[in-house]
Amino acid sequence: MWMRRLSELPLLVVLPGLAALAMYLPALHAMTQRDHDIARPFFYGGTLGLVLTVLLALATMNRRADDRARADLFAFVLSFALLPLMLALPLHQALRDTTLLNAWFEMVSSLTTTGATVYEHGRLAPSLHLWRSLVGWLGGLFILVAALAILAPLNLGGVEVLSGRAPGRRQEETRLIDPGQRIALHLVAVLPVYVGLTFLLWVFLALLGESNLVALTHSMAILSTSGISPVGGLAGSSAGVPGEMVMALFLVYAITRQSLPGAGVPLRRRHLWQDRELRMALAIVLGLSVALMLRHTIAVLEENDTLAARGFFPALWGSVFTCLSFLTTTGFVSGDWDTARFWAGLSSPGLILAGLAMIGGGIATTAGGVKLLRVYALFRQGARELERSIHPNSVGGGGDRLLRRDGVYLAWVFFVLFGISIAVVVGLLTFLGRDFQPALMFTIGALANAGPLVAASGEVGITHAALGGAEKLVLALAMVVGRVETIALLALFASNRWRH
């Protein structure tokens, strides 16, 4: 009964209520740490948020939108503009020496699972680190549910590549289910698995020697691909290589939707090793890692340097994990990444990591970027064109025919829009006085929702904290655009005539 009542409320009423409930967790944690100056803002903020939510629920209880699906899409986009302000208020009050703009930027980055931060990790109390991680984790859950219940029925979020239908046009089979009930059903399906996987990874990392808070925040960061860490990344981790190996296993959930529950994405269920996105990701990660290792390996073999050869496997693992992490837009850097860079002779790996982040993870996952399925569609089309150049009269067959015909067209449209977004944001940052190379790294990190790219590239020389207010506003907008995707924005603001 309560789930049905909840599904009848507008999404912009439900989300602030859930955000208010989440504020009690850092308040409780701060109370256990006897840090009352932090506990009070979160407790008062959560209580006030619940009161306002109840009032909004009473005011909108009997009002129904004519087009609930489009209203939920509008709420999905608008939530990334309104919720961060609500989430930033207790952070701003608890951290007195910060501005509201910085707190808001931090919450936009966390909610969109970008992971860009304006604070040094030693500056924040443990409860504030928990709040950042919790917001990122809840943002990942929201993205998973929204991808299935809001975007997929409208042929958005990468689903248009598989279905071949016009983005923004509602699928006929989804008209039989009320959009609010569909959101509730997908939430019930996804939440237990999402919580269970987070808890399981938390236990594994704790058993490998990580402290409870760091293990929890890192497990949240992996499942949500936010890359948020209270110790500045894996360099401050105690789990070492075994911890990285466990994290790499859980990053599979950011590569393919096959391993997660929930209908709504028109996938024909296959064995995991037959999944297009997983095979594409393995080819990219392993191919790039081998290419990075090859030059130095040949030199070591020619010189028969056994001492240097001992560093091969740490360098290989550092390359594999870091490439996988940035491909899923998580942004964690392996503890052996410096060894991998030395082995490969890379002085500035920024473009490689930026390229991986731009490709991104799987559709209907928490990863950002262009998405692997769109890259796969373009790759298959390129292979088909090469085949036709050799055999002009050949006929393409197989299950990828629809993907090559209509899907590749939509994938190319999105790729062009993504490129235009990069050009616009880079142009705005350079107009505000930023040099081209730093502006490019900041832009790709924001649009691909891979905030740690800026620090990992080693080419920028500044952090997000050193940016001006106007630059932070531009990058915050880019994070939202990268998360909701430009096609969804066009489908939202286009008329019905365009969308049909």
C-alpha positions as CSV (number, residue, x, y, z in Angstrom):
1,M,0.0,0.0,0.0
2,W,2.7,2.5,1.0
3,M,4.7,1.7,-2.2
4,R,1.6,2.4,-4.3
5,R,1.0,5.7,-2.5
6,L,4.7,6.6,-2.9
7,S,4.6,5.8,-6.7
8,E,1.7,8.2,-7.1
9,L,3.8,11.2,-5.9
10,P,5.8,13.3,-8.3
11,L,9.5,12.4,-8.5
12,L,10.5,15.9,-7.5
13,V,8.7,15.3,-4.2
14,V,10.0,11.8,-3.5
15,L,13.7,12.6,-4.2
16,P,14.0,15.4,-1.6
17,G,12.4,13.2,1.0
18,L,14.9,10.4,0.3
19,A,17.8,13.0,0.5
20,A,16.5,14.2,3.8
21,L,16.4,10.7,5.2
22,A,20.0,10.2,4.0
23,M,21.2,13.1,6.1
24,Y,20.5,11.2,9.3
25,L,23.3,8.7,8.6
26,P,26.2,11.3,8.7
27,A,24.4,12.9,11.7
28,L,24.4,9.5,13.5
29,H,28.1,8.9,12.6
30,A,29.1,12.3,13.8
31,M,27.3,11.7,17.1
32,T,29.3,8.5,17.6
33,Q,32.4,10.6,17.0
34,R,31.2,13.2,19.5
35,D,31.4,15.8,16.8
36,H,28.2,17.7,17.6
37,D,29.0,20.7,15.3
38,I,28.7,18.3,12.3
39,A,25.9,16.2,13.7
40,R,23.5,19.2,14.2
41,P,23.4,20.6,10.7
42,F,22.7,17.2,9.2
43,F,20.0,16.3,11.8
44,Y,18.3,19.7,11.5
45,G,18.6,19.6,7.7
46,G,17.1,16.1,7.5
47,T,14.2,17.0,9.8
48,L,13.4,20.2,7.9
49,G,13.7,18.4,4.6
50,L,11.2,15.7,5.8
51,V,8.7,18.4,6.9
52,L,8.9,20.2,3.6
53,T,8.5,16.9,1.7
54,V,5.3,16.0,3.7
55,L,3.9,19.4,2.9
56,L,4.7,19.1,-0.8
57,A,3.3,15.6,-0.8
58,L,0.0,16.8,0.6
59,A,-0.1,19.7,-1.9
60,T,0.5,17.4,-4.9
61,M,-1.2,14.2,-3.8
62,N,-4.2,14.4,-6.2
63,R,-2.5,16.1,-9.1
64,R,-1.4,14.0,-12.1
65,A,0.5,15.0,-15.1
66,D,-1.0,14.5,-18.5
67,D,2.2,12.8,-19.7
68,R,3.8,11.2,-16.7
69,A,6.7,9.7,-18.6
70,R,7.8,13.1,-20.0
71,A,7.2,14.7,-16.6
72,D,9.5,12.1,-15.0
73,L,12.2,12.8,-17.6
74,F,11.9,16.5,-16.8
75,A,12.2,15.6,-13.1
76,F,15.2,13.4,-13.8
77,V,17.0,16.4,-15.4
78,L,15.8,19.0,-13.0
79,S,16.8,16.9,-9.9
80,F,20.5,17.4,-10.8
81,A,20.0,21.1,-10.6
82,L,17.8,21.3,-7.4
83,L,18.9,18.4,-5.2
84,P,22.6,19.5,-4.9
85,L,21.6,22.8,-3.3
86,M,19.6,20.9,-0.6
87,L,22.4,18.4,-0.1
88,A,25.0,21.2,0.1
89,L,23.3,23.2,2.9
90,P,24.3,20.9,5.8
91,L,27.8,20.5,4.3
92,H,28.2,24.3,4.2
93,Q,27.0,24.7,7.8
94,A,29.2,21.9,9.1
95,L,32.3,23.2,7.2
96,R,32.3,26.8,8.2
97,D,35.3,27.9,6.2
98,T,33.8,27.1,2.8
99,T,31.5,28.9,0.5
100,L,28.1,27.7,-0.6
101,L,29.3,27.6,-4.2
102,N,32.0,25.1,-3.3
103,A,29.6,23.0,-1.3
104,W,27.1,23.0,-4.1
105,F,29.8,22.1,-6.7
106,E,30.9,19.2,-4.4
107,M,27.4,17.9,-4.3
108,V,26.8,18.2,-8.0
109,S,30.0,16.3,-8.5
110,S,29.0,13.6,-6.0
111,L,25.4,13.2,-7.2
112,T,26.4,12.9,-10.9
113,T,29.1,10.3,-9.7
114,T,31.8,12.5,-11.2
115,G,34.0,12.5,-8.1
116,A,35.7,15.9,-8.7
117,T,36.4,17.6,-5.4
118,V,37.4,21.1,-4.3
119,Y,38.6,19.9,-0.8
120,E,41.8,18.3,0.3
121,H,41.0,14.9,1.9
122,G,42.7,15.9,5.1
123,R,40.5,19.0,5.5
124,L,37.2,17.1,5.9
125,A,36.1,15.2,9.0
126,P,35.2,11.5,8.6
127,S,31.5,12.2,8.7
128,L,31.8,14.7,5.8
129,H,33.7,12.1,3.8
130,L,30.9,9.7,4.6
131,W,28.4,12.2,3.3
132,R,30.2,12.8,0.0
133,S,30.4,9.0,-0.5
134,L,26.8,8.5,0.4
135,V,25.6,11.1,-2.0
136,G,27.7,9.6,-4.8
137,W,26.3,6.1,-3.9
138,L,22.7,7.3,-3.9
139,G,23.4,9.1,-7.2
140,G,24.5,5.8,-8.7
141,L,21.4,4.1,-7.4
142,F,19.2,6.9,-8.9
143,I,21.0,6.6,-12.2
144,L,20.4,2.8,-12.3
145,V,16.7,3.1,-11.6
146,A,16.2,6.1,-13.9
147,A,18.0,4.3,-16.8
148,L,15.5,1.4,-16.5
149,A,12.3,3.2,-15.5
150,I,12.6,6.6,-17.2
151,L,15.2,6.6,-20.0
152,A,14.7,3.1,-21.5
153,P,11.0,3.4,-22.1
154,L,11.7,6.6,-24.0
155,N,14.5,5.1,-26.0
156,L,17.2,7.1,-24.3
157,G,20.5,6.4,-22.5
158,G,21.9,4.1,-25.2
159,V,18.8,2.0,-25.6
160,E,18.1,3.8,-28.8
161,V,21.1,2.1,-30.3
162,L,19.6,-1.4,-29.6
163,S,16.0,-0.6,-30.5
164,G,16.7,1.6,-33.5
165,R,13.7,3.8,-32.6
166,A,13.6,7.6,-32.4
167,P,14.9,8.9,-29.1
168,G,12.2,10.4,-26.9
169,R,9.5,8.3,-28.5
170,R,7.7,6.2,-25.9
171,Q,7.6,2.5,-26.5
172,E,4.1,1.1,-27.0
173,E,4.6,-1.8,-24.6
174,T,5.4,0.5,-21.7
175,R,2.2,2.4,-22.0
176,L,0.4,-0.3,-20.0
177,I,2.4,0.3,-16.9
178,D,2.1,3.6,-14.9
179,P,5.5,5.3,-14.9
180,G,5.4,5.8,-11.1
181,Q,4.7,2.1,-10.6
182,R,7.5,1.2,-13.0
183,I,10.0,3.3,-11.0
184,A,8.9,1.6,-7.8
185,L,9.2,-1.9,-9.4
186,H,12.7,-1.2,-10.7
187,L,13.7,0.3,-7.3
188,V,12.6,-2.9,-5.5
189,A,14.5,-5.0,-8.0
190,V,17.8,-3.0,-8.1
191,L,18.1,-1.9,-4.5
192,P,18.7,-5.3,-2.8
193,V,21.4,-6.2,-5.3
194,Y,23.0,-2.7,-5.2
195,V,23.1,-2.8,-1.4
196,G,24.2,-6.4,-1.2
197,L,27.1,-5.9,-3.6
198,T,28.2,-2.8,-1.7
199,F,28.1,-4.6,1.6
200,L,30.0,-7.6,0.1
201,L,32.8,-5.4,-1.3
202,W,33.0,-3.6,2.1
203,V,33.5,-6.9,3.9
204,F,36.2,-8.0,1.4
205,L,38.1,-4.7,1.7
206,A,37.8,-4.8,5.5
207,L,39.2,-8.3,5.6
208,L,42.1,-7.2,3.5
209,G,43.2,-4.7,6.1
210,E,41.2,-1.6,5.2
211,S,39.7,0.5,8.0
212,N,35.9,0.4,8.2
213,L,35.3,3.9,6.9
214,V,37.7,3.7,4.0
215,A,36.4,0.2,3.1
216,L,32.8,1.5,3.1
217,T,33.5,4.6,1.0
218,H,35.7,2.8,-1.5
219,S,33.0,0.1,-1.9
220,M,30.4,2.9,-2.5
221,A,32.8,4.5,-5.0
222,I,33.3,1.3,-7.0
223,L,29.6,0.4,-7.2
224,S,28.6,4.0,-8.1
225,T,31.8,4.7,-10.2
226,S,32.2,8.0,-8.3
227,G,35.8,7.5,-7.4
228,I,35.3,9.3,-4.1
229,S,37.9,8.5,-1.5
230,P,38.5,9.8,2.0
231,V,42.3,9.1,1.7
232,G,42.9,10.6,-1.7
233,G,42.6,7.4,-3.7
234,L,44.2,4.0,-3.6
235,A,47.6,5.4,-2.8
236,G,46.4,5.8,0.8
237,S,44.7,2.4,0.8
238,S,45.8,-0.5,3.0
239,A,44.3,-3.3,0.9
240,G,47.1,-3.2,-1.7
241,V,47.0,-5.3,-4.9
242,P,44.5,-7.9,-3.5
243,G,42.1,-5.0,-2.8
244,E,42.5,-3.7,-6.3
245,M,41.8,-7.2,-7.7
246,V,38.6,-7.4,-5.7
247,M,37.6,-3.9,-6.9
248,A,38.3,-4.9,-10.5
249,L,35.8,-7.8,-10.2
250,F,33.1,-5.5,-9.0
251,L,33.8,-3.0,-11.8
252,V,32.2,-5.5,-14.2
253,Y,28.8,-4.1,-13.1
254,A,29.8,-0.8,-14.6
255,I,30.7,-2.5,-18.0
256,T,27.6,-4.5,-18.7
257,R,23.9,-4.4,-17.7
258,Q,23.7,-8.2,-18.1
259,S,24.9,-8.8,-14.5
260,L,22.3,-6.6,-12.9
261,P,18.5,-7.3,-12.5
262,G,15.7,-5.3,-14.0
263,A,13.9,-5.3,-17.3
264,G,13.4,-2.3,-19.5
265,V,16.5,-2.5,-21.7
266,P,15.8,-4.5,-24.9
267,L,18.7,-6.9,-24.4
268,R,18.6,-10.4,-25.6
269,R,20.0,-12.3,-22.6
270,R,23.3,-13.9,-23.5
271,H,26.1,-15.6,-21.6
272,L,28.3,-13.1,-19.9
273,W,31.2,-13.9,-22.1
274,Q,29.1,-13.3,-25.2
275,D,28.2,-9.8,-24.1
276,R,29.2,-7.2,-26.6
277,E,30.2,-4.5,-24.1
278,L,32.2,-6.8,-21.9
279,R,34.2,-8.2,-24.9
280,M,34.7,-4.6,-26.2
281,A,36.0,-3.6,-22.7
282,L,38.3,-6.5,-22.4
283,A,39.7,-5.8,-25.9
284,I,40.3,-2.2,-25.1
285,V,41.8,-2.7,-21.6
286,L,44.0,-5.7,-22.5
287,G,45.1,-4.3,-25.9
288,L,46.1,-1.0,-24.5
289,S,47.9,-2.5,-21.5
290,V,49.9,-4.9,-23.8
291,A,50.7,-2.0,-26.1
292,L,52.0,0.1,-23.1
293,M,54.2,-2.8,-21.9
294,L,55.5,-3.9,-25.3
295,R,58.3,-1.4,-25.9
296,H,60.1,-1.7,-22.6
297,T,59.5,-5.5,-22.6
298,I,61.4,-5.9,-25.9
299,A,64.3,-3.8,-24.5
300,V,64.5,-5.9,-21.3
301,L,64.5,-9.2,-23.3
302,E,67.2,-7.9,-25.6
303,E,69.4,-6.9,-22.6
304,N,68.4,-10.0,-20.6
305,D,67.9,-7.8,-17.5
306,T,66.4,-10.2,-14.9
307,L,66.3,-7.4,-12.3
308,A,64.2,-5.2,-14.5
309,A,62.0,-8.1,-15.6
310,R,60.7,-8.5,-12.0
311,G,58.8,-5.2,-12.4
312,F,56.8,-6.5,-15.4
313,F,53.9,-8.0,-13.6
314,P,53.4,-5.1,-11.2
315,A,53.6,-2.7,-14.2
316,L,51.1,-4.9,-16.1
317,W,48.6,-5.0,-13.3
318,G,48.9,-1.2,-12.7
319,S,48.2,-0.6,-16.3
320,V,45.2,-3.1,-16.5
321,F,43.5,-1.8,-13.3
322,T,44.0,1.9,-14.1
323,C,42.7,1.5,-17.7
324,L,39.7,-0.5,-16.4
325,S,39.0,2.1,-13.7
326,F,39.0,5.0,-16.2
327,L,37.1,3.1,-18.8
328,T,34.3,2.7,-16.2
329,T,34.8,6.4,-15.3
330,T,35.6,5.5,-11.7
331,G,39.0,7.2,-11.8
332,F,40.9,5.1,-9.2
333,V,44.6,4.9,-9.9
334,S,46.4,1.7,-9.1
335,G,49.3,1.7,-6.6
336,D,51.5,0.3,-9.4
337,W,50.5,2.9,-11.9
338,D,53.8,4.8,-11.5
339,T,55.6,1.5,-12.2
340,A,53.5,1.1,-15.3
341,R,54.2,4.6,-16.5
342,F,57.9,4.1,-16.0
343,W,57.8,0.8,-17.8
344,A,55.9,2.2,-20.7
345,G,58.0,5.4,-20.8
346,L,54.9,7.7,-20.4
347,S,55.7,11.1,-19.0
348,S,52.1,12.4,-19.6
349,P,49.4,9.7,-19.8
350,G,46.6,12.2,-19.7
351,L,45.4,11.7,-23.3
352,I,45.2,7.9,-22.8
353,L,43.2,8.2,-19.7
354,A,41.0,10.9,-21.2
355,G,40.3,8.7,-24.2
356,L,39.3,5.8,-22.0
357,A,37.0,8.0,-19.9
358,M,35.4,9.3,-23.1
359,I,34.6,5.8,-24.2
360,G,32.9,5.1,-20.9
361,G,31.2,2.0,-19.6
362,G,28.0,0.1,-20.4
363,I,24.5,1.5,-21.1
364,A,22.1,1.5,-18.2
365,T,25.0,1.4,-15.7
366,T,26.4,4.1,-13.4
367,A,29.4,4.7,-15.8
368,G,29.5,7.9,-17.9
369,G,31.1,8.7,-21.3
370,V,29.9,7.8,-24.8
371,K,29.2,4.2,-23.7
372,L,30.7,1.0,-25.0
373,L,27.7,-0.1,-27.0
374,R,27.8,3.1,-29.1
375,V,31.5,2.5,-29.7
376,Y,30.8,-1.1,-30.6
377,A,28.1,0.0,-33.1
378,L,30.5,2.4,-34.8
379,F,33.2,-0.3,-34.8
380,R,30.9,-2.8,-36.4
381,Q,29.8,-0.3,-39.0
382,G,33.4,0.5,-39.9
383,A,34.2,-3.3,-40.2
384,R,31.1,-3.7,-42.5
385,E,32.2,-0.8,-44.7
386,L,35.7,-2.3,-45.1
387,E,34.1,-5.6,-46.0
388,R,31.9,-3.9,-48.6
389,S,34.9,-2.2,-50.1
390,I,36.4,-5.7,-50.7
391,H,33.1,-7.5,-51.6
392,P,30.7,-4.8,-52.9
393,N,27.8,-7.2,-53.4
394,S,28.1,-9.0,-50.0
395,V,25.1,-9.1,-47.7
396,G,25.6,-8.4,-44.0
397,G,23.8,-10.8,-41.6
398,G,23.8,-11.8,-38.0
399,G,22.1,-10.3,-35.0
400,D,23.9,-6.9,-35.4
401,R,22.0,-5.9,-38.6
402,L,19.6,-3.5,-36.8
403,L,22.5,-2.2,-34.7
404,R,24.5,-1.5,-37.9
405,R,21.6,0.1,-39.7
406,D,19.6,2.4,-37.4
407,G,21.7,2.0,-34.2
408,V,24.9,3.2,-35.7
409,Y,23.2,6.3,-37.1
410,L,21.9,7.2,-33.6
411,A,25.3,6.3,-32.1
412,W,27.0,8.7,-34.5
413,V,24.5,11.4,-33.7
414,F,25.4,11.1,-30.0
415,F,29.1,11.0,-30.7
416,V,28.8,14.3,-32.7
417,L,26.8,15.9,-29.9
418,F,29.3,14.8,-27.4
419,G,32.1,16.3,-29.5
420,I,30.2,19.6,-29.8
421,S,29.7,19.6,-26.0
422,I,33.4,19.3,-25.6
423,A,34.1,22.1,-28.0
424,V,31.5,24.4,-26.3
425,V,32.8,23.8,-22.7
426,V,36.4,24.1,-23.7
427,G,35.6,27.3,-25.5
428,L,33.9,28.7,-22.4
429,L,36.8,27.8,-20.1
430,T,39.3,29.3,-22.5
431,F,37.2,32.4,-22.7
432,L,37.3,32.6,-18.9
433,G,41.1,32.6,-19.0
434,R,42.1,28.9,-18.7
435,D,44.8,27.5,-21.1
436,F,43.6,25.0,-23.7
437,Q,45.3,21.8,-22.3
438,P,43.9,22.2,-18.7
439,A,40.6,23.3,-20.1
440,L,40.4,20.1,-22.2
441,M,41.2,17.8,-19.3
442,F,38.7,19.6,-17.0
443,T,36.0,19.4,-19.8
444,I,36.5,15.7,-20.5
445,G,36.5,14.9,-16.8
446,A,33.2,16.7,-16.3
447,L,31.4,15.5,-19.4
448,A,32.5,11.9,-19.0
449,N,31.8,12.0,-15.2
450,A,35.4,11.1,-14.4
451,G,36.5,13.9,-12.1
452,P,39.8,12.2,-10.9
453,L,41.1,12.4,-14.5
454,V,42.4,15.9,-13.8
455,A,44.7,14.8,-11.0
456,A,45.7,11.5,-12.6
457,S,46.7,13.1,-15.9
458,G,49.5,15.0,-14.3
459,E,49.4,17.6,-17.0
460,V,47.1,20.3,-15.6
461,G,49.1,21.5,-12.6
462,I,46.0,22.8,-10.8
463,T,43.0,21.3,-9.0
464,H,39.3,22.1,-9.1
465,A,39.8,24.1,-5.9
466,A,41.9,26.6,-7.8
467,L,39.2,27.3,-10.4
468,G,37.2,30.5,-10.3
469,G,33.5,30.7,-9.6
470,A,32.4,31.0,-13.2
471,E,34.6,28.0,-14.2
472,K,33.0,25.9,-11.5
473,L,29.5,26.8,-12.7
474,V,30.5,25.8,-16.3
475,L,32.0,22.5,-15.2
476,A,29.0,21.8,-12.9
477,L,26.7,22.3,-15.9
478,A,28.9,20.0,-18.0
479,M,28.7,17.3,-15.3
480,V,24.9,17.4,-15.5
481,V,24.9,17.4,-19.3
482,G,27.3,14.5,-19.3
483,R,25.1,12.5,-16.9
484,V,21.7,13.1,-18.4
485,E,23.2,13.1,-22.0
486,T,22.5,15.6,-24.7
487,I,20.0,13.4,-26.6
488,A,17.8,13.2,-23.5
489,L,18.0,17.0,-23.2
490,L,17.0,17.4,-26.9
491,A,14.2,14.9,-26.5
492,L,12.9,16.7,-23.4
493,F,12.8,20.2,-25.0
494,A,11.8,19.1,-28.5
495,S,8.2,19.2,-29.5
496,N,6.0,16.1,-30.0
497,R,6.3,16.6,-33.8
498,W,10.1,16.3,-33.7
499,R,10.1,13.4,-31.3
500,H,7.7,11.4,-33.5
